[in-house]
Amino acid sequence: MMLFVYSSSPLWEISTGGTRVYIKQVASVPTVNEYESAVRKVLKSFPCDTSILSPAVLHDISQDEDGKWNLKNVATAGQPILSSLMKSVCRICQRFTIMYGSTEVLTLTYQVCERGVDYPDFLVGKPLPGVEIKVVDENGSMLKRGERGEAYVRSPSTFKGYLNDDKSTAGALTEDGWYRTDDSAIMLEDGSIIIEGRRSECLLRSGSRFITMSVAQIQVALKQHVPYQRCCCRSSASGRTVPNHLLCNNSTPAGGVRRQRSTKGISVRSEWAYRESLSRN
């Protein structure tokens, strides 16, 4: 058994006796494109049958029609996953697992995706044994299933606080031990959880905290249409969020003007303003 992973502890190889493959000096890779290329090289050079990969890399390798991957088990975490990406990854492996968690509470949920099954966007599955998750409103009151709010979690692995930072600890933990994740969430009727992204990173409309689209959702959806390194967005007249200026990996893509597409409320324009650089403000 051989695992490729870009981070994580050595518990996997200790418990399984498997071999782990690393990329040396990942920090020296200058661009996302080159990092993805390095991952592809590893997966084709070594018989890795298990891998933990970022959503961006998964999208890249799952679209490679000529790629011959030895992958049997693939896992990902850290970013919302579109249903279309779930289907693409299931075609190149036998078992695809989506995990959800954080440093403060470790792994909370997992979802095993099967080939040929339709899943809702941003599904992360049901809580693990011993894990409690509830979705609450702005006042901390629990919402009904199907309603959007913030995910509160509680588990035996919940951290006790931030080192020498009582203020942040008080803001993260409730008096009865719930951790405020800052994640926009929906609990489905069967108890499965949808995680849409950080509430603090969501775009505001008319100054309210009504969530229209999270930054992570834009990144995931845009990746399917245009190769880019950085992007800035604007709100359209209809109130929807429209990616407007792009810093692409290459020059203006071949093929002329793109058709306008829409992915869950994100309108991908037919015309783009390509820039050599974008302000971070």
RODO-2510 file (C-alpha; in nm, 4 decimals, decimal comma):
residues 281
     n   res          X          Y          Z
     1     m     0,0000     0,0000     0,0000
     2     m     0,1401     0,3397    -0,0981
     3     l     0,0016     0,6788     0,0038
     4     f     0,0636     1,0207    -0,1463
     5     v    -0,0320     1,3178     0,0726
     6     y     0,0899     1,6774     0,0886
     7     s     0,0705     1,7028     0,4694
     8     s    -0,0668     1,5285     0,7812
     9     s     0,0802     1,3219     1,0632
    10     p     0,2582     0,9832     1,0232
    11     l    -0,0275     0,7882     1,1880
    12     w    -0,1353     0,6349     0,8577
    13     e     0,1896     0,4555     0,7774
    14     i     0,2381     0,3581     1,1424
    15     s    -0,1046     0,1949     1,1615
    16     t    -0,1055     0,0320     0,8172
    17     g     0,2608    -0,0420     0,7510
    18     g     0,2260     0,1362     0,4176
    19     t     0,4734     0,3639     0,2403
    20     r     0,4239     0,7379     0,2133
    21     v     0,5395     0,9510    -0,0807
    22     y     0,6095     1,3238    -0,0336
    23     i     0,6913     1,6132    -0,2623
    24     k     1,0196     1,7667    -0,1508
    25     q     1,0203     2,1398    -0,0785
    26     v     0,6570     2,2068    -0,1656
    27     a     0,7012     2,5659    -0,0479
    28     s     0,9434     2,6294    -0,3340
    29     v     0,6798     2,5567    -0,6012
    30     p     0,5906     2,9077    -0,7230
    31     t     0,2417     2,8590    -0,8667
    32     v    -0,0681     2,6460    -0,8218
    33     n    -0,0177     2,5187    -1,1756
    34     e     0,3311     2,3940    -1,1013
    35     y     0,2195     2,2335    -0,7779
    36     e    -0,0546     2,0470    -0,9629
    37     s     0,2023     1,9387    -1,2211
    38     a     0,4298     1,8072    -0,9452
    39     v     0,1423     1,6058    -0,7968
    40     r     0,0596     1,4561    -1,1361
    41     k     0,4239     1,3549    -1,1806
    42     v     0,4289     1,1784    -0,8438
    43     l     0,1040     0,9925    -0,9091
    44     k     0,2287     0,8712    -1,2483
    45     s     0,5800     0,7846    -1,1281
    46     f     0,4860     0,5894    -0,8146
    47     p     0,2191     0,3193    -0,7703
    48     c     0,0218     0,5254    -0,5178
    49     d    -0,3129     0,3562    -0,4569
    50     t    -0,4242     0,5925    -0,1811
    51     s    -0,4050     0,9698    -0,1747
    52     i    -0,5321     1,2739     0,0105
    53     l    -0,5592     1,5551    -0,2443
    54     s    -0,6852     1,9128    -0,2519
    55     p    -1,0024     1,9863    -0,4548
    56     a    -0,7988     2,1888    -0,7085
    57     v    -0,5677     1,8948    -0,7805
    58     l    -0,8611     1,6542    -0,7923
    59     h    -1,0300     1,8668    -1,0560
    60     d    -0,7111     1,8727    -1,2604
    61     i    -0,6392     1,4996    -1,2641
    62     s    -1,0040     1,3952    -1,2986
    63     q    -1,0259     1,5908    -1,6265
    64     d    -0,7203     1,4177    -1,7734
    65     e    -0,8672     1,1750    -2,0244
    66     d    -0,5247     1,0278    -2,1020
    67     g    -0,4238     0,9870    -1,7388
    68     k    -0,3769     0,6328    -1,6090
    69     w    -0,4006     0,6495    -1,2333
    70     n    -0,3417     0,3649    -0,9889
    71     l    -0,5658     0,5296    -0,7317
    72     k    -0,8085     0,3120    -0,5390
    73     n    -0,8809     0,5360    -0,2415
    74     v    -0,8957     0,9149    -0,2618
    75     a    -0,9850     1,1565     0,0162
    76     t    -1,0176     1,5339     0,0303
    77     a    -1,1040     1,8094     0,2752
    78     g    -1,0679     2,1808     0,3307
    79     q    -1,2937     2,3225     0,0596
    80     p    -1,6550     2,2794    -0,0594
    81     i    -1,6912     2,0129    -0,3288
    82     l    -1,9355     2,0435    -0,6178
    83     s    -2,1469     1,7432    -0,7150
    84     s    -1,9905     1,7462    -1,0620
    85     l    -1,6429     1,7060    -0,9095
    86     m    -1,7658     1,4169    -0,6936
    87     k    -1,8771     1,2369    -1,0111
    88     s    -1,5502     1,3078    -1,1927
    89     v    -1,3331     1,1767    -0,9084
    90     c    -1,5464     0,8632    -0,8713
    91     r    -1,4542     0,7752    -1,2295
    92     i    -1,0802     0,7552    -1,1513
    93     c    -1,0882     0,5691    -0,8182
    94     q    -1,2822     0,3010    -0,6348
    95     r    -1,3561     0,4976    -0,3183
    96     f    -1,3819     0,8751    -0,2795
    97     t    -1,4172     1,0183     0,0709
    98     i    -1,4959     1,3793     0,1635
    99     m    -1,4020     1,4807     0,5183
   100     y    -1,4934     1,7842     0,7240
   101     g    -1,3254     1,9147     1,0371
   102     s    -1,0764     2,1648     1,1721
   103     t    -0,7679     2,1888     1,3895
   104     e    -0,9849     2,2820     1,6884
   105     v    -1,2090     1,9741     1,6689
   106     l    -1,0310     1,7314     1,4323
   107     t    -1,2423     1,5257     1,1890
   108     l    -1,6173     1,5657     1,2362
   109     t    -1,7890     1,4032     0,9370
   110     y    -1,7152     1,1979     0,6303
   111     q    -1,9000     1,1112     0,3130
   112     v    -1,8111     0,8166     0,0903
   113     c    -1,9179     0,8884    -0,2690
   114     e    -2,0187     0,6056    -0,4979
   115     r    -2,0013     0,5981    -0,8750
   116     g    -2,3304     0,6740    -1,0470
   117     v    -2,4960     0,8375    -0,7450
   118     d    -2,6075     1,2015    -0,7447
   119     y    -2,5070     1,4002    -0,4377
   120     p    -2,5930     1,7599    -0,3486
   121     d    -2,3217     2,0229    -0,3787
   122     f    -2,0992     2,0742    -0,0727
   123     l    -2,2126     1,7549     0,1040
   124     v    -1,9767     1,6403     0,3830
   125     g    -2,1812     1,3525     0,5228
   126     k    -2,3027     1,2617     0,8708
   127     p    -2,1281     1,3207     1,2036
   128     l    -1,8860     1,0562     1,3278
   129     p    -1,9748     0,8626     1,6448
   130     g    -1,9491     1,0892     1,9474
   131     v    -1,9712     1,4072     1,7377
   132     e    -2,2654     1,6455     1,7784
   133     i    -2,3479     1,9062     1,5128
   134     k    -2,6291     2,1587     1,5156
   135     v    -2,7147     2,4491     1,2850
   136     v    -2,8046     2,7722     1,4633
   137     d    -2,9195     3,1227     1,3779
   138     e    -2,7528     3,4530     1,4694
   139     n    -2,8774     3,4199     1,8283
   140     g    -2,7492     3,0665     1,8751
   141     s    -3,0968     2,9095     1,8524
   142     m    -3,1140     2,5769     1,6724
   143     l    -3,2707     2,5863     1,3273
   144     k    -3,4931     2,3315     1,1575
   145     r    -3,3479     2,0888     0,9094
   146     g    -3,3109     2,2427     0,5664
   147     e    -3,2493     2,5935     0,7041
   148     r    -2,9159     2,7718     0,6610
   149     g    -2,7162     2,8912     0,9597
   150     e    -2,3846     2,8448     1,1389
   151     a    -2,2549     2,4994     1,2316
   152     y    -2,1889     2,4465     1,6031
   153     v    -2,0026     2,1277     1,6904
   154     r    -1,9180     1,9397     2,0079
   155     s    -1,7064     1,6275     2,0406
   156     p    -1,4595     1,4540     2,2750
   157     s    -1,1754     1,5966     2,0640
   158     t    -1,2835     1,9618     2,0988
   159     f    -0,9900     2,1762     2,1985
   160     k    -0,9787     2,3542     2,5340
   161     g    -0,8741     2,6921     2,3987
   162     y    -0,6164     2,9002     2,2153
   163     l    -0,2822     2,9362     2,3890
   164     n    -0,2579     3,2631     2,5824
   165     d    -0,5615     3,4047     2,3997
   166     d    -0,8622     3,4076     2,6287
   167     k    -1,0537     3,6520     2,4085
   168     s    -1,0397     3,4275     2,1016
   169     t    -1,1213     3,1231     2,3129
   170     a    -1,4313     3,2929     2,4559
   171     g    -1,5419     3,3823     2,1037
   172     a    -1,4939     3,0269     1,9753
   173     l    -1,6436     2,8201     2,2589
   174     t    -1,9821     2,8464     2,4258
   175     e    -2,0222     2,7933     2,7992
   176     d    -2,1672     2,4461     2,7403
   177     g    -1,8788     2,3328     2,5197
   178     w    -1,9997     2,3986     2,1637
   179     y    -1,7395     2,5175     1,9135
   180     r    -1,8559     2,7957     1,6811
   181     t    -1,7155     2,6896     1,3434
   182     d    -1,7993     3,0093     1,1479
   183     d    -1,9121     2,7743     0,8676
   184     s    -2,2358     2,8255     0,6768
   185     a    -2,4241     2,4970     0,7064
   186     i    -2,7501     2,3194     0,6292
   187     m    -2,8578     1,9937     0,7936
   188     l    -3,0573     1,7731     0,5587
   189     e    -3,3551     1,5600     0,6632
   190     d    -3,1390     1,2467     0,6944
   191     g    -2,8902     1,4225     0,9225
   192     s    -2,6264     1,4787     0,6549
   193     i    -2,4491     1,8131     0,6559
   194     i    -2,3929     2,0689     0,3806
   195     i    -2,0972     2,3025     0,4429
   196     e    -2,0939     2,6034     0,2083
   197     g    -1,7896     2,7925     0,3348
   198     r    -1,6827     3,0420     0,5992
   199     r    -1,9566     3,2849     0,7022
   200     s    -1,6933     3,5521     0,7674
   201     e    -1,5766     3,5132     0,4064
   202     c    -1,9239     3,5265     0,2542
   203     l    -2,0263     3,8219     0,0431
   204     l    -2,2706     4,0678     0,1952
   205     r    -2,5697     4,2188     0,0176
   206     s    -2,7021     4,5626     0,1159
   207     g    -2,4906     4,5540     0,4295
   208     s    -2,6751     4,2549     0,5784
   209     r    -2,5304     3,9178     0,6767
   210     f    -2,7544     3,7369     0,4298
   211     i    -2,5309     3,4816     0,2616
   212     t    -2,5445     3,5034    -0,1145
   213     m    -2,2267     3,3191    -0,2100
   214     s    -1,9142     3,2206    -0,0236
   215     v    -1,5662     3,2855    -0,1551
   216     a    -1,4956     2,9112    -0,1520
   217     q    -1,8030     2,8419    -0,3677
   218     i    -1,6832     3,0939    -0,6260
   219     q    -1,3358     2,9381    -0,6327
   220     v    -1,4676     2,5851    -0,6760
   221     a    -1,7180     2,6764    -0,9494
   222     l    -1,4852     2,9093    -1,1409
   223     k    -1,2140     2,6439    -1,1505
   224     q    -1,4368     2,4362    -1,3771
   225     h    -1,4569     2,7073    -1,6430
   226     v    -1,1396     2,9167    -1,6482
   227     p    -0,7807     2,8372    -1,5392
   228     y    -0,6798     3,1206    -1,3098
   229     q    -0,4432     3,2182    -1,0313
   230     r    -0,6342     3,5086    -0,8759
   231     c    -0,9718     3,6648    -0,9345
   232     c    -1,1753     3,9635    -0,8243
   233     c    -1,5547     3,9820    -0,8375
   234     r    -1,8358     4,2313    -0,8592
   235     s    -2,2100     4,2199    -0,7993
   236     s    -2,4335     4,2290    -1,1045
   237     a    -2,7543     4,4308    -1,1331
   238     s    -2,9495     4,1195    -1,0359
   239     g    -2,7542     4,0924    -0,7115
   240     r    -2,5606     3,7862    -0,8181
   241     t    -2,1867     3,7627    -0,7805
   242     v    -2,0002     3,7770    -1,1111
   243     p    -1,6274     3,7027    -1,1471
   244     n    -1,5046     4,0001    -1,3458
   245     h    -1,1255     4,0326    -1,3559
   246     l    -0,9009     3,7286    -1,3810
   247     l    -0,5289     3,6689    -1,3538
   248     c    -0,4977     3,3580    -1,5693
   249     n    -0,2317     3,0892    -1,5571
   250     n    -0,1564     3,1584    -1,9212
   251     s    -0,2479     3,4302    -2,1686
   252     t    -0,6050     3,4750    -2,2916
   253     p    -0,7391     3,1186    -2,3458
   254     a    -0,7577     2,9914    -2,7014
   255     g    -1,0970     2,9467    -2,8594
   256     g    -1,2152     3,3054    -2,8624
   257     v    -1,5085     3,4367    -2,6634
   258     r    -1,6427     3,1983    -2,4018
   259     r    -2,0074     3,1109    -2,3715
   260     q    -2,1804     3,2421    -2,0646
   261     r    -2,2321     2,9655    -1,8107
   262     s    -2,3954     2,9513    -1,4710
   263     t    -2,3048     2,7329    -1,1753
   264     k    -2,5344     2,7564    -0,8740
   265     g    -2,5885     3,1303    -0,9032
   266     i    -2,2390     3,2139    -1,0276
   267     s    -2,2599     3,3657    -1,3732
   268     v    -1,9379     3,3033    -1,5652
   269     r    -1,9125     3,5874    -1,8140
   270     s    -1,8714     3,5561    -2,1883
   271     e    -1,6184     3,8411    -2,1811
   272     w    -1,3259     3,8779    -1,9439
   273     a    -1,0859     4,1521    -1,8497
   274     y    -0,7486     3,9778    -1,8376
   275     r    -0,4859     4,1411    -1,6199
   276     e    -0,1149     4,0837    -1,5684
   277     s    -0,1655     4,1541    -1,1988
   278     l    -0,4489     4,2174    -0,9568
   279     s    -0,4588     4,4341    -0,6470
   280     r    -0,5008     4,2425    -0,3209
   281     n    -0,7295     4,5137    -0,1844
***
